[in-house]
Amino acid sequence: MPDADDEIDLVCPQAVADNAARGLAYREKFGRGGTEIGVGRARELVARRAVAPSVIRRMVSYFARHEVDKRAKNFGNDANPSAGYIAWLLWGGDEGRAWALELKKKIGNAPDI
């Protein structure tokens, strides 16, 4: 039986939650960026509840598909953020990407329980 140290923490770090909250605030302020799925993900991250392994895999897929968004004008511009930047933040930003990639290595294809 694995000991408590082997437990995988599926609660995002505070920096990931903070990025998601910023994405929600920017979406509200600028009226652009992200989908309803992204908004739902952001709310889940902001709440800092454990996410399912399938969510981690979806996050990894999202970041892989949207890496190209980082080349857009105003990506990372907090005064006038691109829609892609806002969406990226909704999913946890760079910290969310790093966290999801690291967790994916640990969980692999683990089922949701």
C-alpha positions in Angstrom: 0.0 0.0 0.0 1.5 3.4 -0.9 2.2 5.8 1.9 0.9 9.3 2.3 4.0 10.8 0.6 3.0 9.0 -2.6 -0.3 10.8 -2.8 -0.6 13.0 -5.9 -1.9 16.5 -5.1 -4.5 17.4 -7.7 -5.1 20.9 -6.3 -3.5 23.6 -8.3 -0.8 25.9 -6.9 -1.9 29.4 -5.8 -0.1 31.0 -8.8 -2.3 28.9 -11.2 -5.5 30.0 -9.3 -4.3 33.6 -9.4 -3.7 33.4 -13.2 -7.2 31.9 -13.7 -8.7 34.7 -11.6 -6.8 37.3 -13.6 -8.2 35.7 -16.8 -11.7 35.9 -15.5 -11.2 39.6 -14.6 -9.8 40.4 -18.0 -12.6 38.6 -19.8 -15.1 40.6 -17.8 -13.3 43.9 -18.4 -12.4 43.5 -22.1 -15.3 41.3 -23.2 -13.2 38.8 -25.0 -11.0 35.7 -24.6 -11.8 32.1 -23.9 -14.9 29.9 -24.2 -17.4 28.8 -21.7 -15.2 25.7 -21.2 -12.3 28.0 -20.4 -14.4 30.0 -18.0 -15.5 26.8 -16.3 -11.9 25.6 -16.0 -10.9 29.0 -14.6 -13.6 28.8 -11.9 -12.5 25.3 -11.0 -8.9 26.4 -10.7 -9.8 29.5 -8.7 -11.8 27.3 -6.2 -8.6 25.2 -5.7 -10.5 21.9 -5.4 -8.8 18.7 -6.6 -9.2 18.2 -10.3 -9.8 14.9 -12.0 -6.9 13.2 -14.0 -8.9 13.7 -17.2 -8.9 17.5 -16.5 -5.1 17.5 -16.3 -4.9 15.7 -19.6 -7.3 18.2 -21.2 -5.2 21.1 -19.8 -2.0 19.5 -21.4 -3.9 19.2 -24.7 -5.2 22.8 -24.5 -1.7 24.3 -23.9 -0.2 22.2 -26.7 -2.9 23.4 -29.1 -2.7 27.0 -28.0 1.1 27.5 -27.7 0.9 29.3 -31.0 -1.3 32.0 -29.4 1.8 33.3 -27.6 3.0 34.8 -30.9 0.0 37.0 -31.3 0.1 40.8 -30.8 -0.7 41.8 -27.2 -0.1 38.4 -25.8 1.1 39.2 -22.3 0.0 42.8 -22.5 -2.0 43.4 -19.3 -3.2 46.9 -20.5 -4.7 45.5 -23.7 -4.5 41.7 -23.6 -5.2 39.6 -26.7 -8.1 37.2 -26.6 -5.5 34.3 -26.7 -3.7 35.7 -23.6 -7.0 35.9 -21.7 -7.9 32.4 -22.7 -4.3 31.2 -21.7 -4.8 32.8 -18.3 -8.2 31.1 -17.9 -6.4 27.7 -18.1 -3.8 28.8 -15.5 -1.3 30.6 -17.6 2.4 29.5 -17.9 2.2 28.1 -14.3 -0.9 26.1 -15.2 0.9 24.6 -18.2 4.0 23.7 -16.1 1.8 22.2 -13.3 -0.3 20.2 -15.8 2.7 18.8 -17.6 4.4 17.8 -14.4 1.2 16.1 -13.1 0.6 14.3 -16.4 4.0 12.6 -15.9 2.8 11.3 -12.6 -0.8 10.3 -13.4 -0.3 9.0 -16.9 -3.6 7.5 -18.0 -5.0 7.1 -14.5 -8.8 7.0 -14.5 -11.0 9.5 -12.8 -12.5 8.2 -9.5 
